[in-house]
Amino acid sequence: MGRTSSARERLLDATRELMGTRGYTALGVAEICAHADVRKGSFYHFFASKQALTLEVIDAHWSRQRADWIAVLGAAAPALQRLRNLFDGMTRLQRQARQDTGAVSGCLLANLALELSNQEPAVQARLQEIFDEQIALVRATLEQAAAEGRVPVASTGEETARAVLAHLEGMVMFAKLANSPELLDGLWSHTLLLLRAPGQEAR
């Protein structure tokens, strides 16, 4: 078939792609194998179960995304600008997905968290760890913004960082539901309100 990647890599890539459009529950091993051009019998040579495969997909996805987050949030710019750049990057991804596929893709991690809220404890636990790490990254940026005098110190706690992340993920969810990335147009201005920094423009 002209593919040079290994069967294991193809299974990971196929699962990530299919879960982005089909979710977890509706996706079966046979469909994953067909999409990856891998014999079903070979699946269990690489992965003990669909859950085990999903955990590796989540880890691979977050590994790439985490590198992007750290690069954006660690750049040489004011803290609020860095946070805004992170949000703008998410918005661009949703616009690009809509342009390329006709559908807003949403966030893979948040999509799985919503779908698996009362099942697959191991997947739930890993997603919680990742979201906790994201909250910590946001909180560190808010602390830097407070040190720069851009947000109140009271807006730098873990609860506020969680609310900021929830605002991002929630608006992406609404954009996915309506298949309208335009719903993200007010994302940053409302984030400033949440941070009690209305009227400030990140520079």
N, C-alpha and C positions, 0 to 999 in steps of 0.2 A: 504494500500500500504506500511505499515511499516514506514511511515515518521512521525517523532515526531515534526518537525517544524510547525509553524502555517501557515495557508494559505497565510497570508500577507507576511511572510518571504519567502515562496516559490515563490510567485509572484516576489518579489524583486530579489531573486537569479536567477530565470529563465530569467528575463529581462536582468540582467547584463550579463548572459552567452550568450543569444541569440543576444544581441546588439553587443557583441564582435565579432560575426561571420557574422551577417546578417545586422547590421546597424539599423537605426531608421525607415526610411521611409518604408522599405519592411516588417517591423514587425508589425503584427496586434494583437489586443487584444485576438482574438480566439487562435492564435498560442501560445501566452504567457500563457494563461490559460491551454491549453493542455499540454504544457511542464511542467507547475507547478502542474499539476493534481488538478486544481481548477476549479469549475464550472464557466462558463462565467458570469452567473448572480451574482456571488459573487464578481466579480472584482470590480464593482462600489460601493460595500459596503466599500471597502478599499481605492479606488482611484477614483477621479472625472473624470479622463481622462488618456490617455496614456502619455500625457505631464506631468501630475502631478506625475505619476509613474516614469517617466524618471528623473524628478528633484530629487526624493528621491533616485533613483539609483545612480545618479551623486554625491549627498551629501554623501551617504554611501561609495561609492568608494573613494572619496577624503578624507573622514575622516580616512579611513584605510591607504591610501597612504600618507597623511599628517603626520600621526604618524611615518611612516617609514622615510620620509624626515627629520623630526625634529630629530629623533634618529641618522640618518647617519650624517647630517650636524652639529649636536651638540655634536658629539663624541670627545673624547680627542685625537686629531690628528691635524697636520697642515691643514690649511684651504683648500689648493689645494688638499690634499689627501682626505679630506672629500668630496669635490665636485667630484673628480674622483671616489670615492666609490659609490656615487649616480649614476653616469653614468654607472659604471660597473654593478650595480644592475639592471638597466634597460636593459642592454645588456644581462645579464643572463636570465632575464624573457623572452626575445624574443627567445633566444636559447632554453630555456625549452619548450616554446609554440610550437616551430618548432619540437622539439623532441617528444612531447606528442601528438600533434594533426596533425602534418604535415604542419602546416601553422604558419607563424609569425603573431602574434595577433595585433601588434601595440599598441598604447595608446588609451584606450577607450575615454578619454576626447578629445584628438586631433582628433580622428576619427569622433566623434560627431560634433566637431567644424567645420570640413571640410564639412561634409554632410549637416549641418544645417546653413550654412553661410548666407542664405537669407530667412530663415523661423524660426518659433518657437522662437519669441523674448525672451520669458521668459527663455528658455533653453540657448539661446545665452548669455543672461545677466549673468546667473549663471556661465557659463563656463568662461566668461571674468573675473568675480570675482576670480575664482580659479586660472586662469593663472596669474592674478595680484599678488595673494598671492605667487605663485611659483616664480615669478620674484623677489619679495621682499626677499624671502628666499635665492635665488641665489645671489642677490646683497649684502646681509649682509655677506655672505661667501666671496665674492670678496673683500669687505672692510677689512675683517680680513686677507685675503691673501696679500693685499697691506700693511697692518700694519706689516706683517711678511717679507715684502720685496720680495714677490714672483711674484707680478704683479704690473704694474705701477698704480699709483693713478688714472690716466685717464681711466683705464679699470674697474672702480668700479661704474660707473653710471648706471642709470636705462636702458638706451639704450643698453649698453653692456650686462647687465643681461638679457634683453629681447632677444638679439641676441644669447646668450649662450643657453637659453631655446629653441629658434627657431632652433638652430643647432641640439640640441638633438632630438626635435620632428620631424624635417625635415628628419634627417637620419633614425629615426625609421620608418617614413612613406615610405622612399625609400626601406628599408629592408622589410617592409610589401608588398610593390608593387612587388618586385622581389622575395618575399618569400625566402630571403637570409639574415640570421643574420650576415653573414660574412661581409656585407656592413658596419657593425658597428665596424669593427676591428680598423679603423683609427679615431674613434670618439674622443678619448682623445687627440691625437696628434694634430688634427685640432682645437680642443678647445683651446689648448695652443697658437696656432697661432692667433686665434681670440682674445685672451687676450693679445696679444703682449708679450708673455712669451715663445717664441720658445726655444727649447733646455733644458727647465727646466723639470725635472721629479719630480712629486709629491712623497714625501717620507712619 
